[in-house]
Amino acid sequence: MACDRQQADAEARIRTAITQLLTGPIPDDLKCDVTSLCVLAGVPRATLYRTYPHLKTEFDRQRDTAPDNGQQPDRRLARIDQCKTETNDLRVRLASRDREISELKRFRDTAVSRNRLSSLISRSRLASLTRRSLVSVLH
């Protein structure tokens, strides 16, 4: 009888720990994993694996399907996912800016080139006009 009572008590503690890890705030020094489950429940890992494998399987299944349901029980993993998303967004923005800078540099180079050509043409015309003026004055 006492053994059944201890098993029932341990199973209740494990179920409570599963609920806390999957729905409630996870204590700062713990993660959403089997080790933390055992720590919260006060049950050795070996006992969980040997005596309560169905609870471990249930915990793993619920934890693995949580992101599919729009939940992320482990804030560290949620933060990692958020950082990955932000990093990807920043990479896309950076690539876009790099393309824009390249286009602007090409535009600048074209404008400078045209400006130099225009300046050379203007000088050539001015020199031509100056020569004609000198020729007409000398004749």
Stockholm file with secondary structure:
# STOCKHOLM 1.0

chainA/1-139         MACDRQQADAEARIRTAITQLLTGPIPDDLKCDVTSLCVLAGVPRATLYRTYPHLKTEFDRQRDTAPDNGQQPDRRLARIDQCKTETNDLRVRLASRDREISELKRFRDTAVSRNRLSSLISRSRLASLTRRSLVSVLH
#=GR chainA/1-139 SS CHHHHHHHHHHHHHHHHHHHHHHSCCCTTCCSSHHHHHHHHTCCHHHHHHHCHHHHHHHHHHHHHTGGGTCCSCHHHHHHHHHHHHHHHHHHHHHHHHHHHHHHHHHHHHHHHHHHHHHHHHHHHHHHHHHHHHHHHHC
#=GC SS_cons         CHHHHHHHHHHHHHHHHHHHHHHSCCCTTCCSSHHHHHHHHTCCHHHHHHHCHHHHHHHHHHHHHTGGGTCCSCHHHHHHHHHHHHHHHHHHHHHHHHHHHHHHHHHHHHHHHHHHHHHHHHHHHHHHHHHHHHHHHHC
//
